[in-house]
Amino acid sequence: MNLWPFNRAPKTEAKSLTSPSDWLNEIFGVGATNYSGVTLSVDAALRVPAVASAIRVISEAAASLDVMVKEKEGRTETDLPDDPILPLLRDQANEWTSGYELIRDLVIDALISDVGGLAWVNRVDGRPVEIIHYARGVIAVEYDLATREPKYTINSQPVPASNIIHLRSPFGRAPMTLAREAIGVAHVLERHAARLFGRGARPSGALKFPKGMGEESVKKAREAWRLTHEGNDSGGRTAILFDGAEFESFQLASTDAQFLENRKFEILEIARAFRVPPSMLFELDRATWSNTEQMGREFLIYCLEPWLRALEAAFRRGLFLPDERDGRVIRFDRDDLTRADLNTRATVINSLISSRTINPNEGRQWLGLQPYEGGDEFTNPNITTDAPADPQESDDATE
């Protein structure tokens, strides 16, 4: 498939390695140096479990929701189940990418890269036939300084903005970039813990000799001590000291004693940066049976909902031509995240049918059941009875 049907020659774009772009740093595994003293690349940040968990819970939750195309007339929206765009978002975006993977990866890019999530829409006769999510850095974007209108290029060749799906983060900065310092501290704590338990970052104590010892004597004393008191099977052995030697045990400082508390606090900082409830990052100190459901509702309202709105707008701009946008919209079905248990749903649906707010077929649709004949009538099954027989018909039957 020829992806470059452009008649004019591509323009040469100059790049300076003295001030490389974020995507260039990411390609070479280079990141900005934090005040914590670490150079934090995207790969290093994703090795912090809280960061990877926050990104996964947001991106996978968004990609798990059902996508719908609707026709909009005023405030009324009607499903278009046969719209040709739906298979690209539900089934296959292209031959090697599913619709689920496309949405998930777009959100991931917007969470970790200041450029945002970018994908190219391939059109044939004006109709989208595939959506390609290129690697970060292939699609470049530049903004007008006054209007902030974006212009896009793919491998330095300009492409129409109407063929680009662009999911952008608030402030024009990714949450991972804004939380770089907090992630850097968490990364340092992870590294210190690995060294502490892996190589013994802090010795348990020190041998003190009052008399001067030569270099050769120090080596022999050290080897003898390690042979006797270090190793898997050396715990609990009695130490024998001579020539006035003393063993001084090192005590943990107050900040070291609160090492776990420091690591937990960094989880809360990362949760704040991504607006994810701490319980969804498996920090369960303040999670209870009563507030877990409330935190899940807050995740949907304050964290996921803004991303879903941004996704709907990005898909609408990139998949519909300007003359199609007035009457068609893309929506994510939030019911999967707000769905209660079966007993609660049955009670609510029965109440709504009894109050004639919905009809039985609409209630069956919520449960994933097929409609039945006569189920479109707004009747109250609790008080509706069969109509009484006509008295005249009763008399005729008697005669």
N, C-alpha and C positions, 0 to 999 in steps of 0.2 A: 504494500500500500504506500503510495506516495504521499508523505505527510507535508510536503513543502511545495504547494502549487503557487509559488510567488514568482511574478515576472521580473521584479527588480532585484538587482544584486544586493546581498546583505551588506549592511554598514559595518565597518570595523569599529569595535568598541575597545577603547584603551582601558587597561586596569593597572593599578599601581600596587605592587607588593608591599610598599611601605605602610599602606593603610588598607589591608584587605577587607573584603566584606565578611559578614558573619558566616555565610555559606561556605566561603573559601577556607575560613578557619576550621569549620566543621569537617570539611573534606580531608584536611591534613591533620585532624585530631587536635587542633590547637584552640584554646579558649583564653578568656581574660583571666588575669591573676587577681585573686581576691585578697582582702585584707587578712584573711586567715593564712595566706602564704601559699595557697595551692592554685595551680592552673586548672581551671574547671572546664573541661570540654563537655559536649553533650553526652558522649559515651560515659565519662566519669560521673556525671550527674545522674544518669539512669542507673548507675550501680548503687545509688542510695535507695534502699528498699521503699522508703516513704514516697520518694519522687516517682519511681516506677509505678507504685501502687496508685497514686493519685492520677497519673496520666492514664493508666489503664481503666480505672473506674469511670472516668469521664468519657473517654473515647469509646469504650465498649458499651457503655450504657446508651450513648447516642446512636451507635450503629445497630444496636439490638432492637430499636423501635421500628415499627412498621411505617413505611413511607407511602403517602397518598398524593395523587394529583387531583385537584378539585377545580371545578368551574365556579367562578365567583360572580354573583349578581347582587350588588348592594352588600348586605350583610349575610346573605344566604350563600352557602357553599355546598355544591353537589359533587359527589364522587364521580371520577372519570376512570373506571377500572380498566378501560381499553386504551388508555393514552399510550402512545408509543414510547414515551420517556420512562414509564414505570419499569420495564424490564432492565433498563440500565442501572436503576437504583435498587431494585429488589433482587435481581438475578445476577447478570453479568454486566459489569461496566465495560469490559473488553474481554478478549479471549483468555487473558491470564489474571484478571482481577475481578473478584466478585463485588457486588454492590455493598455488601457488609464491609469488606476490606477497604473499599474506596472511602466510605464515610469515616471509618475508624482512623485511617491514615491521614485524612485531611484534618481531623480534629487533633491528632497527635502532632502534626506539623505546626498547627496554630498554637499549641501549648508549649512547644520547645523552640520555635524559630520566630524571630521578629518579622520575617517576611510573611509568615502565615502559611496556610495550606493552599496549594495551587494545583489545578488540574486543567488539561486542555480538552475541549469538546470538538471532536471530529464530525463535521457536518457533510452530508451528501444531499445536494439539492435543497439546502436549508434545513434538513432534518437531522438531528443528532443520531449518529449510529454507534459511537463509542466514546468513552471518557477515559483519558489516559492520565494517570497520576505519575508524573516524572519524578526522578530523584531531585532532592533539594539542590538548587543552584542552576538547574537547566532552564527553568522559567524565571526570568528576571523582571522586576517591576520598578518603574521610576514614577515619581509623583510630580505634578505641577506644583511649584512652590506657592502659588496663590490659591488655586482652586482644589488642590489635592486630587485632581483627576489622575488615575493611574494609566500608564502605558506599559504594555507587555511585550516581551521578546522571548523567543525560544531559540537558543543557540545563536543569539544576536540577530535573529530575523523577526521583524515586527509581526504581531498577530492582533486581530481585532479583540477589543475588550469583551465583546459579546460572546466570544468563544472561550472565555476563561472563567473557571470557577475559582473564586478567591475568598477564602475564609480568613478573616483578620481578627486579631486579638484586641482587647481594649488598650487604649493609650498607644497603639502601634508597637507595643512591646509584649513579648511572650511572657506568661507567668514564670517560666523557668529563668528567663533573663532577669526579671524584677526580683526574684527570690535567690539570686546567685549567691549572695553572702550567706544566707541561712543554709542553703544547700552546701556551701563550702564548709561551714562549721560542722554540719552533719557528716560530711565526707571525712573531715579531719578526725572526728570522734570515731567513725567506723575504722579508719586506718589505725588509730591508736589502740583500739580494742583488739584488732587483728595482731598488732605487734605485741601487745601485752600478753595475750594468750598463746601466740605463735612462737615468739622469740624471747619472751621475757623482757618487755620494755622496762620494767622496774625490778631491780634485784631484790631478793627477800632480805638481804642483810650484807654486812661486810665483816671481814676478819681484820682485827687490829693487832699489830705487833709492836710492843714498846721499844724493842731493840731494832737497830738498823739491820736491814736484810739486803743482800746482794740480789741482782737480777736473777741469777740462777736459782737462788733459794726461794724467791717469790714464785717462780715458775713451778718448782717442785711442790710447794705448799698448795698452790692453786690446783694442780693436777690431782694431788692426793685428796683434797676436799671434794672436788667434783666426782672423783671416782667413788668416794664413800657416801656422799650425801646428795648427789644429783642423779636423776634417772627415775624410771618408772617404779623400780623395786627398792628404792633407797629411803623411802619415807619412814620416819620413826626411829632411825638408827641413832645411837648415842654418840655425841660429838666429843672427841678427846682433844683438848688443847694443851699446848706445852710452851715453855719459855715465856710465860706471862701473856700469851695471846688471848684476845677477847673477841667474842662474836656480838656485833651490834645489829639488832633487828630493825629494819626500816618500817616506820608506821605510815599509814596512808594519811595524806593531808585531807583537810575538810572537802576541798573541791574534788579530790579523787574518790572520797567516800560517797559523793553525790554524783558519781559518773553516770549511773543509770538515770537519775533525775535530769541531768543535762541532755542525755540522748532523747528522753521522752519529750522534753521541751522543744527540741528541734523538730520532732514529729509534729507538734502543734504549730510551729512556725510554718512548716511546709504545708500543713493542712490549711492554714490561713491564706497562704499565697495562692493556692489553687481553689480556695473556697469549698473545700471538701470536709464534711464532718469527720472529726478524728476517729470515730468508731468505724468509718469505712476504710481507714488506714490501719485498722486493728489495734488502735490505742483505746482500750476499753476501760480505763480507770474510772471514768465518769459515766459510762454507759449503763443503763438499767433497762429493765423490761418496759418501763413506762415511757422513757424518753427516746428509745431507739427508733420507734415509729415516727416520732416528731422530727428527729434528725434526718430520717430518710425523706420526709416531706420537705424539709428545708434544703436538702440536697437537690431535689427536683426544682424547687422554686428559685433558689438563690444561686445555684451553681449550674445545673444542667439546662434550665429553661433559657437563659441568655445565649448559650451555645446553640440550642435548637433554633432559636429565632434567627441567629446569624447564619446557620446552615440553610434554613429555608430561604432567606434572602439571597445567599450566594448561589444556590441552585436555581432560583428563579431568574437571576441575572444571566447565568451562564447557559441555561438550557432552553429558555424561551427567548425568541426574538422580540425586539421592542414592541411590535404590533400585537404580540401574543400575551404580553404581561398584564394587560388590563383585565382579562377575563379568566386567567388561569393562575393558580397558586400551588405551591408544594407544602404539604403539612406532614408533621410527624405525629403519630398516634401516641399520646401520653398515657392512655388508659392502662398500658401494660405496667407502668411504674406505680400507678395509683390504685391498682386493683386490690381490693380487700379479699378476705377469705370467702369461701363459697357461701357460708351461712349468712354473712353480712350482706353479700351481693344479692342473695335471694330475697332477703328482707327488704332491702332498698328497692329492688326491681318491683316486687309485689306492691310496695307502698306507692311507687310512681304510677303503676298501672291502675291501682285502685283510685288514685286521685285524678286519673285521666290526663296525666302529664305526658306519658308515652303510651303507645299501644303495645299489645303482646308481642307482635313481630319485632318491634324495636328492642324490647327486652330480651327476646330470643337471640337477636343479633349480638347483643352484648355478651351473651354466653357462648357465642360461636355456633348457634343452632340455626337450622333452616326455617324460613317462615312457613306458616300454614294458612290455608284458605280461611278467610274471615278474620285473620289476626290483625288486620290494619284498622279495625274499628276501635274507637276510643270509648270503651265501655268499662264499667266497674263489675268484675265478675263476682264480687261479694254481695251485691245487691240486685243484680240483673236476674230476672226470672223469665221463664217462657211466657209469652203473651197468652191471656185466657182465651178459651175457645169462643167463637161467635155464638151467642144464644140461639139465633135463627138456625145455624147449622146443627145445633144440638137438638132442636125441635124436629127438624127434618129427619134427622137420624132416628129419632124415637118413633115417628110415624112409619 
